[in-house]
């Protein structure tokens, strides 16, 4: 009986912590979109990804040196897979997104990236054997409708244009590998804690970026303005180091398909950031889209709570 009471009393704290780390991840990633635009003013897509991820990898490396005993033991047979996890799920993701943002409108990019939760749901059902209920699927679709409304009509004068099909394909590739990063990471969490897994993925995976380094990289970095340096440093520290670590910490305690729905908040918050910091305005459709996103997330979490309640009652009986 005492154990049951302690479990119930600790649950609100665990839920609050979960919402905190997921919320921070989503907010940091929402800030990334306008800051990527700033970085692309002086860096080409490859060099922005290289500089951002190189700085993030240095942070992970120095933290690993300082706290090595606290990290999960690295299994040598996992190294090639950790390289693929980091290179495909992180490096290729940022290369594709940066390239795509040069040639497609922000609305188009948001719509394509919004497919990540859908890919996560499909892949989770295949590789992680996660059960996708009808209600959960409905909740995901409702949230996606909200994202579409925000992307198409959330701000006045927004247009969805594709200048180059290859750019749209690059953003779609980023969406797919972003989903793969979540699914593959869930598999590795049987042997690694979230911080260790994120660190190893960055340190091994981003080595693949070395093949993209050209003399132009050093020329552009040496001539960066302080505004771009601030943007890149923020991108490296918050949407990269902290957000990726928090995301795996949340993934350790929740199913991938359920967690991915929170990604629908990114365009909601990203649009709000543009309003607050860049003077853009919003329409009533933004509020309508935001309502759909929140309601869809509510539907998904309502299903989870009902299942947890049934599980608890069955344990009592």
GULUM-331174 format. One line per 2 residues: their letters; for each residue z, y, x of C-alpha. Coordinates in Angstrom, 1 decimal. Layout:
REM residues N
a> Z,Y,X | ...
REM end
This chain:
REM residues 317
xx> 0.0,0.0,0.0 | 0.9,2.4,2.8
xx> -2.4,1.7,4.6 | -4.3,2.5,1.4
xx> -2.4,5.8,1.0 | -3.1,6.8,4.7
xx> -6.8,5.9,4.3 | -7.0,8.1,1.1
xx> -5.1,11.0,2.8 | -7.3,11.0,5.9
xx> -10.5,10.8,3.9 | -10.7,14.5,3.0
xx> -10.2,15.4,6.6 | -13.0,13.1,7.7
xx> -15.3,14.4,5.0 | -14.6,18.0,6.1
xx> -15.3,17.2,9.7 | -18.5,15.4,8.7
xx> -19.7,18.4,6.7 | -18.7,20.8,9.6
xx> -20.8,19.0,12.2 | -23.8,18.4,9.9
xx> -23.6,22.0,8.7 | -23.6,23.3,12.3
xx> -26.5,21.1,13.2 | -28.6,22.4,10.3
xx> -27.7,26.0,10.9 | -28.5,25.8,14.7
xx> -31.9,24.1,13.9 | -32.6,26.8,11.3
xx> -32.2,29.4,14.0 | -34.6,27.5,16.2
xx> -37.7,28.4,14.2 | -37.7,32.2,14.6
xx> -36.5,31.9,18.2 | -39.4,29.5,19.0
xx> -41.7,32.3,17.8 | -40.0,34.7,20.1
xx> -40.3,32.3,23.1 | -44.0,31.7,22.4
xx> -44.7,35.4,23.0 | -44.3,34.8,26.7
xx> -44.4,31.1,27.2 | -47.1,28.6,26.2
xx> -45.9,25.6,24.0 | -45.5,23.2,27.0
xx> -43.6,25.6,29.2 | -41.2,26.6,26.3
xx> -40.4,23.0,25.7 | -40.0,22.3,29.4
xx> -37.7,25.2,30.1 | -35.6,24.7,27.0
xx> -35.1,21.0,27.5 | -34.6,21.4,31.3
xx> -31.7,23.8,30.7 | -30.3,21.4,28.1
xx> -30.6,18.5,30.4 | -28.7,20.4,33.2
xx> -25.9,21.1,30.8 | -25.7,17.4,29.9
xx> -25.9,16.4,33.5 | -23.0,18.6,34.7
xx> -20.9,17.6,31.8 | -21.6,13.9,32.6
xx> -20.5,14.5,36.3 | -17.3,16.2,35.1
xx> -16.4,13.6,32.4 | -18.1,10.5,33.7
xx> -15.1,8.1,33.0 | -15.2,9.2,29.3
xx> -18.8,8.1,28.8 | -19.9,4.8,27.4
xx> -21.0,2.4,30.2 | -24.8,2.6,30.8
xx> -26.5,-0.8,30.4 | -29.4,-1.1,32.8
xx> -31.7,-3.1,30.4 | -31.4,-0.1,28.0
xx> -32.8,2.5,30.5 | -36.5,2.0,29.5
xx> -35.6,2.2,25.8 | -33.4,5.3,26.4
xx> -36.3,6.9,28.2 | -38.6,6.2,25.2
xx> -35.9,7.4,22.8 | -35.6,10.7,24.7
xx> -39.2,11.3,25.6 | -40.7,10.4,22.2
xx> -37.9,11.6,20.0 | -37.1,14.8,21.9
xx> -39.8,15.8,24.3 | -42.8,14.8,22.2
xx> -41.1,16.4,19.1 | -40.7,19.8,20.8
xx> -44.2,19.7,22.4 | -45.8,18.9,19.0
xx> -43.8,21.5,17.1 | -44.3,24.3,19.7
xx> -48.1,23.6,19.8 | -48.4,23.5,16.0
xx> -46.5,26.7,15.5 | -49.2,28.5,17.4
xx> -51.9,27.7,14.9 | -50.4,26.9,11.5
xx> -48.5,29.3,9.3 | -44.7,29.1,9.0
xx> -45.1,27.8,5.5 | -47.3,25.0,6.6
xx> -45.0,24.0,9.4 | -42.0,24.0,7.1
xx> -43.8,21.7,4.6 | -44.9,19.2,7.3
xx> -41.5,19.1,9.0 | -39.9,18.6,5.6
xx> -41.3,15.1,5.5 | -38.8,14.0,8.1
xx> -36.2,12.8,5.5 | -39.0,10.8,3.7
xx> -40.0,9.1,7.0 | -36.3,8.4,7.7
xx> -35.8,6.8,4.3 | -38.9,4.6,4.8
xx> -38.0,3.6,8.3 | -34.3,3.0,7.5
xx> -35.2,0.6,4.7 | -37.5,-1.3,7.1
xx> -35.5,-1.4,10.4 | -31.9,-0.7,9.4
xx> -32.0,-2.6,6.1 | -30.5,0.4,4.3
xx> -30.6,0.0,0.5 | -32.5,2.9,-1.1
xx> -31.4,3.1,-4.7 | -33.5,4.8,-7.4
xx> -31.0,7.6,-7.9 | -31.0,8.3,-4.1
xx> -34.8,8.4,-4.1 | -34.8,10.8,-7.0
xx> -32.3,13.1,-5.2 | -34.5,13.1,-2.1
xx> -37.6,14.0,-4.1 | -35.7,16.8,-6.0
xx> -34.7,18.3,-2.6 | -38.2,18.0,-1.3
xx> -39.5,19.9,-4.4 | -37.0,22.6,-3.5
xx> -38.4,22.8,0.1 | -42.0,23.0,-1.2
xx> -41.0,25.9,-3.6 | -39.3,27.8,-0.8
xx> -42.2,27.2,1.7 | -44.9,28.3,-0.7
xx> -43.3,31.1,-2.7 | -39.9,31.8,-1.1
xx> -41.0,35.1,0.5 | -43.5,37.7,-0.7
xx> -47.0,37.3,0.6 | -46.5,34.0,2.3
xx> -49.6,31.9,2.8 | -50.1,28.3,3.7
xx> -53.1,28.2,6.1 | -54.3,25.6,8.6
xx> -56.3,27.2,11.4 | -56.7,24.0,13.4
xx> -56.4,20.5,11.9 | -55.1,19.3,15.4
xx> -52.2,21.7,15.0 | -51.2,20.3,11.7
xx> -51.5,16.8,13.1 | -49.2,17.8,16.0
xx> -46.5,19.1,13.6 | -46.9,15.9,11.6
xx> -46.4,13.9,14.8 | -43.3,15.9,15.5
xx> -42.0,14.9,12.0 | -42.6,11.2,12.6
xx> -41.0,11.1,16.0 | -38.1,13.1,14.7
xx> -37.5,10.4,12.1 | -37.9,7.7,14.8
xx> -35.2,9.5,16.9 | -32.7,9.2,14.1
xx> -33.5,5.5,13.3 | -33.6,4.3,16.9
xx> -30.4,6.2,17.7 | -28.6,4.4,14.9
xx> -29.5,1.1,16.6 | -28.0,2.2,19.9
xx> -24.7,3.3,18.4 | -23.5,-0.3,18.6
xx> -23.1,0.2,22.3 | -22.8,4.0,22.9
xx> -20.8,6.8,21.4 | -22.8,9.8,20.1
xx> -22.2,12.1,23.2 | -23.1,9.4,25.7
xx> -26.2,8.3,23.8 | -27.4,11.9,23.5
xx> -26.8,12.6,27.2 | -28.6,9.4,28.3
xx> -31.5,10.1,26.0 | -31.9,13.7,27.4
xx> -31.5,12.8,31.1 | -33.9,9.9,31.0
xx> -36.3,11.0,28.4 | -36.9,14.5,29.6
xx> -38.0,13.2,33.0 | -41.3,12.6,31.2
xx> -41.8,16.3,31.0 | -42.3,16.6,34.7
xx> -45.9,15.5,34.3 | -46.5,18.7,32.3
xx> -45.2,21.0,35.0 | -48.0,23.3,36.4
xx> -48.0,26.4,38.6 | -48.3,28.5,35.4
xx> -44.8,27.3,34.4 | -43.2,29.0,37.4
xx> -45.3,32.2,37.0 | -44.3,32.5,33.3
xx> -40.6,31.8,34.0 | -40.4,34.4,36.8
xx> -41.8,37.1,34.5 | -39.8,36.5,31.3
xx> -38.2,39.4,29.6 | -34.4,39.3,28.9
xx> -35.1,38.9,25.2 | -37.0,35.7,25.7
xx> -34.4,34.5,28.2 | -31.7,35.0,25.6
xx> -33.8,33.1,23.0 | -34.4,30.2,25.4
xx> -30.8,29.9,26.4 | -29.7,30.0,22.8
xx> -32.3,27.3,22.0 | -31.1,25.1,24.9
xx> -27.4,25.4,24.1 | -27.1,25.4,20.3
xx> -30.1,23.9,18.5 | -30.4,21.4,21.4
xx> -27.2,20.4,23.2 | -24.8,20.9,20.3
xx> -27.0,20.1,17.3 | -28.4,16.9,18.8
xx> -24.8,15.7,19.8 | -23.4,16.6,16.4
xx> -26.3,14.9,14.6 | -25.6,11.6,16.3
xx> -21.9,12.0,15.7 | -22.6,12.3,12.0
xx> -25.1,9.4,12.2 | -22.4,7.2,13.5
xx> -20.5,7.4,10.2 | -23.2,7.7,7.6
xx> -26.5,5.9,6.7 | -29.6,7.5,8.2
xx> -31.3,7.8,4.8 | -28.3,9.7,3.3
xx> -27.8,12.0,6.3 | -31.5,13.0,6.6
xx> -31.3,14.7,3.2 | -29.2,17.5,4.8
xx> -32.3,18.4,6.8 | -33.7,20.0,3.6
xx> -31.3,22.8,4.1 | -33.1,24.0,7.3
xx> -35.9,25.9,5.6 | -33.3,27.4,3.1
xx> -31.2,28.7,5.9 | -34.2,29.6,8.2
xx> -35.6,31.8,5.4 | -32.2,33.5,4.9
xx> -32.0,34.2,8.7 | -35.4,35.8,8.5
xx> -34.1,38.0,5.7 | -30.9,39.0,7.6
xx> -32.3,39.5,11.1 | -36.0,40.2,10.7
xx> -36.0,42.3,7.5 | -38.0,39.9,5.4
xx> -37.5,39.8,1.6 | -37.2,36.8,-0.7
xx> -38.3,36.1,-4.3 | -36.7,34.4,-7.2
xx> -38.5,31.2,-6.2 | -36.3,31.1,-3.1
xx> -33.2,30.9,-5.3 | -34.9,28.3,-7.5
xx> -35.9,26.2,-4.4 | -32.4,26.5,-3.0
xx> -31.0,25.2,-6.3 | -33.3,22.2,-6.2
xx> -32.3,21.4,-2.6 | -28.6,21.6,-3.4
xx> -28.9,19.7,-6.6 | -30.9,16.9,-4.9
xx> -28.2,16.6,-2.2 | -25.6,16.5,-4.9
xx> -27.4,13.6,-6.6 | -27.6,11.6,-3.3
xx> -23.9,12.2,-2.5 | -22.8,11.5,-6.1
xx> -24.4,8.0,-5.8 | -22.5,7.4,-2.5
xx> -19.2,8.4,-4.0 | -19.6,6.1,-7.0
xx> -20.4,3.2,-4.6 | -17.4,4.0,-2.4
xx> -15.2,4.1,-5.5 | -16.5,0.7,-6.7
xx> -15.9,-0.8,-3.2 | -12.3,0.5,-3.1
xx> -11.6,-0.9,-6.6 | -13.0,-4.3,-5.5
xx> -10.8,-4.3,-2.4 | -7.7,-3.6,-4.6
x> -8.5,-6.5,-6.9
REM end
